[in-house]
Amino acid sequence: MKFLSELPVGSKVKFGNYKVEGSVSGPMVWLVADKNHAGYPANSVTLLTEKMIDLRGFDAKEPSNSNADRQSSGNNRYLHSNLRQWLNKSGHPWYAATHGADAPPNDAGMSQPTGYDDEPGFLSNFSNDELGGILNTTLTVARNTVTDGGGSEVVTDKVFLLSNTEIGLANENSIVEGSLLPLFSNDASRIAKLTQQAFINTKSTSKPTTVNDGWYWWLRTPCATFSRVVRSVGSSGTLFGNNA
């Protein structure tokens, strides 16, 4: 038996359990993405799910937002995103408005019937012992120049999305959001596939043809010239963007 800190980068570990919609709960498989990563907590081990464990929206439509793009397509500011809040909450209900125009991530607010305001917060998927080992990490996040003033801001989370910078893609609006994780070196290293559980049970009709095909995955980085577009990684491992 080895300590997590003794495993090399790229090792697989089981940590927590997850289920998609009404499926049976099963162990989550993670990769050791780095150890003592620059800017992350001292002596920490960073884990990244080996595959995409679910297909969910970044942020719901905000009908009362003064910005028309956010009314129709959601908010690309990570600080206020539904997905960030869900990843760092336990139990149910977990949703609480983070700004005056915020809206819950229900089916009506998403482009697919993949709302998750009725799901337990993501931290519910870990035991108390596992939760005790998840550290707070301080992260830099770019802001768009349309509604949020450009530049960057800092958030502190236990579970988080990666940034352009951390996976080796171009810094958004020249903002450095952390430092490169050693798992990422080229487009091929950024291609992600769904777990069998997610592929079979997701309610999204927008998914790869087979479980062996790459698909799109969210980053925390906004597209700087839009209020609604969030950076993502395309199915071929290149930089992409999707409405929140």
Secondary structure, DSSP 4 states (H G I P E B T S, - for coil): ---GGGSPTT-EEEEEEE--TTSPPEEEEEEEEEES-TTSPTT-EEEEESSB-----SS---TT-SSHHHHHH----GGG-HHHHHHT--SSS----SSTT-----GGGSSSS---TTSPPGGGGS-HHHHHTPPPEEEEEE--SSSS-SSEEEEEESS----TGGGTPPPGGG---S---TT-SSHHHH-B-B-HHHHHH---S---SSTTS-B-EEEEEEPTT-SSEEEEE-TTSSEEEEE-
